[in-house]
Amino acid sequence: MQFNAPLQQNSTKIMLLGSGELGKEVAIEAQRLGVEVIAVDKYENAPAHQVANRSYAINMQDKEALLELIEKEKPTYILPEVEAISIEALFEAEKRGYHVIPNAEAVNKTMNRKNIRVFAAEELGLKTSGYKFVSTLDELKIAGAEIGYPCVIKPVMSSSGHGQSIARTPEDIENSWEIAKEARGDASELIVEEFVPFDYEITLLTVRNETGTVFCEPIGHVQKDGDYILSWQPMQMSSEALKKAQHIAKAVTDGLGGRGIFGVEFFVKDEEVYFSELSPRPHDTGMVTLITQSQSEFALHIRAVLGLPLDYTFYGSGASGAYKAKNESHNPIIEVPNSAFTKNSFVRVFGKPESHIGRRMAVSLVLDEVESAKARALEIVSQMSDS
C-alpha cells in the first residue's frame, strides 16, 4: 500500500456523509494514514467538521445537491455514516465509478429496517423475531394484536433509538404511534417486532475486506429508549452462542459484500441467537473499543476501506458510558471531574456545537475487569454536568 499526503493532486480522499462523534473518530484515523477527509452533515460545525480537511453542510437527502458535491470533490471512497441520505444519489455515484462503502446496495438494505429484515429472514433464512410492517394507526393496532404484547415498534428508518418504543398493552399503541413520528429519517412505515424475552443483547463488530473477515470481542450493552447508555467488552457468553453469532454475522455481511465494519446486533436467549439489526459502519456501542483494542472500530473501518490487513490486539476488558445533555444550549460547556482521567480511564468530549436534553455529548471510557469498568464508567458520567 502506498500512502500519499492530503491536499495533493494524487491524494486518497474519503467523503463522510454524516459527521457526528463516530464520523469524527473515523476522520482522525483516516488522517493518521495521510488520507484527505471531506466531512458532510446537515449542520455546520458537526464534530467531524472540526477535524476534517474540508467540510460542508447540505441536505444529504437532496439527490442533486449530494451528487453535485460528490462530483466537485471526487472522493476515492464515500462513507455513509447516517441513514438520512439519498440512496438514489449513492446508486448514481456508483454508476459513475465512485466507490461507496460498503456498496450502494448494502447501504440501501441496511438503512431501512424493512429491507435488512426481509433480506436476513427471508433471503438468508436467519433466525429473527416475528415482525410485521405497517403504515397506518389501524394497521398498527392489528399488527399489535397479531404479534402479541409486549411488542417493539420502530420506524423503518431512524437512528439512535429515535421514534422507538415498547407497547406493553393495546392501550399503548396510540402513544407508540406518536413516538414514532420522532424518527430521524422516515416514519411513514413502521416495523412491529415480537418482543424476545432475551437474556442479553450484543453488538458483534464484524470487519471485512478482500483480506478476510475479522470479529471483535462481543459487546454487551444497556439501552434506554433504543439508545445506548452503557456498553462493555467482552460480553460473557457461551462458546456455542458466540459461534452462532459469528456464523450469522459472516453470512449477512458476506451477503451484503463490500469493505468496512458492520455493527451486527443480536438478542441471545439461552443458546439461541436472534439477528436483530445491522449498521454498515462503526456502531455507537463500539466506542468502548477506543480503550480496549490496539485498533479501535474506527481504525479497523479505515483499514478495511483501504484494503489493509485487519489484525489487532485486544488489550483487555472495559466499558463505555454515554453522557447525555441535561440542558439546552447553543454553546454547551461540559464539566468533567479531573478524577475521570487516570491511567485506565478517560473521557472523550464530542464538541457538538449545540446541546439538547438527552443528546449524547461525551463518553467515559474505562479499562478494567468488566463489572468494575461498568460501575466506574457510570460513576464518571454521574459526576459530569453541562450548562
N, C-alpha and C positions, 0 to 999 in steps of 0.2 A: 504494500500500500504506500503510495506517495502522498505526502501531506503538503498542502500549499498554505500560503499566507492569505488572510482575508483581505478584502478590498483591492484585489488584483483581477486582471482580465481572466485568469485561469482559476480563480478561487472556487472551492467547493462551497455551495450555498444551500442552506436549508431555510424553508419558509414555514414558520409555526402559525397555524391557523387556530388561534386560541392562545392567550399569553398570560394565563394565571400562574399560581405558585408552582404547578407541575411543569408548565412550559418554561418557567424561569430556570428551574434546575436543568432541564434539557438544554436550554441555551448555554448555560455555564459549561456543561460537559462538552457540548459541541465546540465551544471556543477554546477549550483546553487542547483540542486537536487541530486548531487553526481553521476551523470551519466558520464561514461567514453566516451570520444569523439575521434573518428578517422576521420580526415579530409582528403579528397582526392580531388585533382584537376589536371589539365593538366600542371600546372606550379608550381614551388617552391615558398614558402613564400606567398601563397594566404592569404587573410585576416583571414579565419577560421583556417588556418595552425598555425597562430600566437598565438592562444588561445587554441588549441586542445591538448590532451594528446599525440597523435602521428599524424604524417602527412605523406602523400605520394603524389608524382607527377607521374601519369601514364596516358596513353591513355585510357580513360574510354570507348571509342568505340571499344576497343580490348576485345572481349568476354573472351578469355582465360586469359588475364592479369587481368581483373577485377574479374573473378571467383577465380583465384589464390589468389588474395588479400583478398577476402571475406573468403575463406577457411583458410587463415592464421590468420585473426583477429577474425573470428567467432562472428560477431556483433549480438546483440539481435534484433536490428532494423536497416534497411537500408533505408536511407532517400535520394532519388534522388532530387537534387537541381537545376539541369540544364537539357536541352534537349539532349545534346550530350553525350548520354550513350548507351551502347549496351543493347537493350531491351531483346535480347536473353539471355544475362547473368542474367538479372533480373528474367526472367521466369525460368531459370535453378536454380538460387539460391532459388527461391520459392519452386521449386520441391524438393530441398534438405532440406527444412524445415526452411529456413530463412524467417523472417518477413519483407517484402518490404512495405514501406509506400507510399500511402495508400494500394496499392496492385499492382502487376506487370501489370495486365490488365488495371487498371486505368492509370498507367503511360504510357502504350502503346497507349491508346486512346488520352491522353491529350498532349503528347509530339509532336504529329503530328496534325496540324490543319485540315487535311483531316479527320482523324479518329474521332476527337471530334465533328467536324461539322456534319458529317454523323450521328454520334450517337445522337446528340442533335436534329437535324432537322428531320431525317428520322426514327430513332428508338423511340425517345421520343416524337416527334411531337411538339417540341418547336418552338416558333416564332424566325426566324433569317432573316438576309438579304439574297437576292438572291446570288448564288455563282456557280462557275464552277472551275474545276481543269484542269490544262494544263501542258504540259511537253516540248513544243517547242515554238519558237517565232511565228510561223504561227498559232498555236493553241491559243496563247495569243492574237494575233490580232483578230481572230474570236470571242474569248470569250469577248473581249472588246466591239466589235460591238454588241454582243447579250445581254450582261449585261447592256451596255449603259455607257455614260460618264457623270460625272467623275466616276471612279471605283478604288477600292483599290486593290493593288497587293502585295501579301506576299508569301515568301517561306513557304511551309507547315511545315518546321522545322526550327525554329530560335528563338531568344530571344532578349529582349531589343530593339526591333524595327529594328534590323539589316536586311537589304535587303528589307524593306518595302517602298512602295511609293504610290502616288496617280497619276493616269493617267487622266488628265483632257480632253485630246483630243487624237485622234488616233496618232497624231504626237509624243505623249509622250511614246508610247508603247515600242519602242526600248530602250529608256533611262531606263524605268522601268525594262526591261529585264536585262540590265546591272547592275542596282542597286541590283536586286535580287541575283546576284552572291556573294554579300557581306554577305550572311546569315551566322549565327552561327548555323551550323547544315547541313541540306540537302537542296540544292537549285535545285535539279533535277525535282521537281514538285512544281507548284505554285497554290495558290488559288486566284481567281479573284472574288472580292466581290462587290455587289451593294453598292453604296455609300448612306448610310441612312442619310437624312438631319436632323440629331438628334438635339435636344435642348441641351443635355448634355450627358456625359457618366459617368458611375460609376464603381467602384470595390466594390462588396459585399463580404467581407471576411466571409466565412462560415466554421464553425468548427464542426467536428462530431467525435464521437466515440460511444461506447456502452451506454454511459450515456445520449446521445441525440444529438441534433443539436442546435447550437447557432449562431446567426448572430451578427456581429459587426455593428456599425452605418455605413451607406453608405459613401463611399469615392469618392469625386469628384476629377477630375484630368485634367491637361492640358498636352498634349503630343506633341512632335515635332519629326518628322521622326519616329514615333512609339515608342519613348522612353519618359518616363515621365520627366517633368521639375518642376512640381508643383502639390501637392495633398493636399486636405483638408478634414476635417471630422467634423461634418456631412455634406453631400451634401443635401441641402434643396430640397425635392421632396414631392409630394403628398402622402398621406397615401395609396391611391389606387395603384399608381405606385410602391411604396415600397413593398406592399403586393404581387404584381405580381412578382417583382424581387425575393422576398424571396421564393415564391412558385416555381419559375423556378429553383432557386439555390438549393432548397431542392430536387427537382425532379432529377436534373442532378447529384448531389452528392450522393443521395441515389442510383441512377442507377450505379454509379461508385463504391460505397461502400468503406469500409476500414476506417482507422483512419487518422486524421490530419486536417490541414487547407487548404481550397481551395480559391483561388482568382478568383471569378467569375465576368466577365466583361459584362456590358450591355450598349446598346445605348437606350436612352429614348427620345421619340418624343410625346409631349402632354402626354397622359396617356398610350401610347403603349410602351411596354418594349421588346427589341430585345436582345436575347442571342448573345454574340459576341465570347468570348473565356473563357478558364478556365485553371488555373495552379494549380496542386495538391501540393501546398507548399506555404510558405509566398510570398507575392506579393510586388514588389518594391514600388508601391503607398502606401502600408500599413505601410511603415516606419513611417508615421505620428503617428501610434499607440504607438510609443516609448514615446510619451509625452501626448497623450490623454486618455490612458486607464491604469487601475491598472495592467492589464495583457496585454502586447503587443501581436501582432500577433505571435511573436516568442515564447513567453511564452505559449500562447494558443496552438500553434502547439505541443510543448513538452508535455503539459498536455494531449492533445488528444492522442498522441503517447503512452503515459504511461497508458492510460485508466483512467485518473483522471477527476474529475468534471470540467466543463468548465465555471463556473461562473466568472464574472469580473465586475468591476465598470468603467463606462465611466466618466472620470474626467471632460471633457468639450471640447469645440471646439478648433481646432488647425490646423496647416498647416506644410508641409514639402517642402523644396526647394532643388533641386538637384544641386550640384556644379560639373561642368564638366571641365576637364583639358583644358587649353589653350595652353599647351606646351607638347613637347615630352621630357621625362626624364627617366633615369634608376635609379634615386634616387630623386623622387619628393619631393619638400617642399611645403606644403600647408600653406598659410598665412591666418589667421583668425583674424579679429579685436576683441580685448578684449570686445568690446561693444556687441558682439554676445552672451556673457554669462551673463544672467540676471536671475531673479527669475522665468521668464516664457519663456526663450529661451536658446538654447544651440546648439552646433554643434557636429556631430559625424564624425570623420575622419576615413576612412576605412583602411588606412595603406597599400594600394596597392603598390607593390614594383616598378612598372613602370607606367608612365602616357603616354597616347596618346591623341591627340587632340579629345575632345568630350567624353573621358572616364569619367564615374561617379566616383568621388574621395571622396566625402563627402556629407553630407546632413545637412541643417539647420532645426531646429525644434522650433516651437513657439506655445504656449498655449494662446489663446486669442479669442475674437469674430472673426468669420470666415474671414470677409473681412480684418480686421486689421492683423490677423495672416498671411494671404496670402501675404499682402503687406510687412510685416516685414520679412517673410521667403525669399522673393525675394530680399529685400534690403540687408539682410545679405549675400546672395550669391553674389550679385553685388559688395560687398566690399571685397570679398575673391579673392585670386590670387594664382598662382602656378609657380614654376620655377624648 
